[in-house]
Amino acid sequence: MKKTMVTAEQSIADTRRWLERAVIGLNLCPFAKAVHVKQQVHYAVDLAPDDNAGLIEALLAEAAALVAMPASERDTTLLIAPHALGDFLDFNDFTARAERRMKKAGFEGTLQLASFHPRFQFAGSNANEIANATNRAPYPTLHLLREESIDRAVEAFPDADAIFGRNIETLEALGADGWKTLDVGPGGSTR
């Protein structure tokens, strides 16, 4: 069976729908709505199939582009890799390598890297536990965040440490069927 190749446009549409319906809609990240409304989220796509070296280079290029722009124009970047790193453990290992490369490239203290994966699984959890959905996106996604923006957001939301626990409660109340009705996977409502 041949794997269907997703276009850049489709992967951005799917990721935007996930951001709007899950991340913002469920308030999983109370900081996401403001940058989304102000159109300060940059969506980038790397369509290469499992080219880890190329994906790290794309990440470093996106990091440099983000730092070069004022936050008022581009506050954060989502680098979507729809054809790479389908295995979560490989993605997790890749993310650790990418963080080391970002540090070596001089982005430590300026940018942070967060990651999302369609098969994300917390250590020690069952793959079907709804709590894993807090870090699930339609495709493997690397999220570049400005440290200064994180600092401002934490000042505005002093109970930031409680976000994770609240997210788990939200998802457990929603349940697996509720998550499915959000339609935030690949292809989503555009099928």
Summary of the structure (lengths in Angstrom):
residues: 191
radius of gyration: 16.1
end to end distance: 19.5
largest distance: 50.5
contacts: 554
relative contact order: 0.18
helix: 52%
strand: 12%
